[in-house]
Each structure stands twice: as C-alpha cells, then as structure tokens.
C-alpha cells in the first residue's frame, strides 16, 4: 500500500475528509503531484469496481465536494453521476464503513 493509499485509508477509518492542500502539505508533496497520484488511484478504483477513494478530498472552494477535476476524471472513466453531491456522499459512506 502506498503512502497515499494509507493516508486515505486512515481518513476513511476516521470518517473524515480533508482538502487537497492539507493532504499535500502533510505528505510533503506539491498539489499537482497529489492530483496526478489521485488520478492514477481513480483509474485503479474504477478498474476494480471499488469506491473512489479520491472522494475523500475536498476542493477549497467546492462546498465540501471534491474539486472539479475529480468529476472530470470520473467522466473520463465513464462514470457519470446524475447528482455529484449524492455520488460523493454515498461513496464516502461506503469508504467510512
């Protein structure tokens, strides 16, 4: 398990979310490097049919939802939630279990 996967698993176990910037700072990464790693993780989660762990991240100005890039990547992966807020809430609940 990578450091990123371990951090996301810890967030899920605690029933928490965090911002991209906070996680990048905690890991000593640039936000751009974090988002690249998250996109790879999203590809893995989509291929495995598992909840999107990247849904645990919040955009600074997105009202508690992941940043727009998260939803663009979902679309690229063929995942088109009718209600993005409901999708992330459901996904987070599945991850928090």
C-alpha angles and dihedrals in degrees: 000000000000124000089254093051090048092051092049091047089052091050091049092048089053093045091239140130130203139192124263091242094051093049092046091051092047090052095042091241134129113250089242090058091048093051091049090052091046091053090054089049090050089054090052093048092049092049091049094045091235129136115282105258090196087071086081090074125085129206114235092237101027102093096249095315127111116271120275090260089066091060092043089054091048089055090049088053091051095254111132112175113198090215112027093195092053091045094054093042091052092044092050091050090052090049093047092058 
